[in-house]
Amino acid sequence: MPGPVFLETDRLELRTVEAEDADVIQRGRMHPEVRRYISGFDAPRSHEAVSEEVPNDDGVRLLVVPKTGEGDGEPVGEASLDYIDDGDGWANISFWLFPDAQGHGYATEAAAHLVAFGFHERGLRRITANAAAPNEGSIAVLERLGFVHEGTQREKTMVDGEYVDLAFYGLLRREWEGVESVLDG
């Protein structure tokens, strides 16, 4: 069972990841459609290994939990602020959803609230992200949030047995137009 609610949106609860959530994280890491675009998920991990890393991670890791609908109350993915550098005021955002939860706007809604948290509550001045070039869904979420494409490393990462480009994005606090502009737009 996910931990307490850390952030709440209209349709979602973003709950802390607890040690007992290792099975959800492991299923996500091992799901072919989830790990397809996430190079850090390319090696099998035992339940024990995942459960050891879950409570010890730096950053803000939250399970995305819909409030209503089919499977309400069950995690459908994760949204995170990683590599938080308070000194330089930046962090990296990442997110993934199980395939049956994709296409409902959950990633956009969760990420928008996490960006707002990073800028307004953590005092970050910059949030970065990256996405494998074929990952059109994640790129669309980043662009909807207002992230700017800052560069591409050619043939940087492996997807489906081929090297593909890795696109880098950034968003500055002064560019952030707010959750409402993202979700109402």
BELGILIN-V62571 format. One line per field, one symbol per residue. phi: phi as a letter, one per 30 degrees, with the letter a starting at -180 (. if undefined). A space follows every 10 residues. Layout:
phi->???
//
This chain:
phi->.edddcbbce cbcccddced dedddddddc dedddeccdd cdcdbdeddd dddedcddjc cbdcbddbjd ieicdclbbb cchdcddcib accbaabded cdiciddddd dddddeeedc ccidcabcab adeddddddd dedddjdcdc lbcdhdbcbh ibdbdcccbb bcedcdcjed dddcd
//
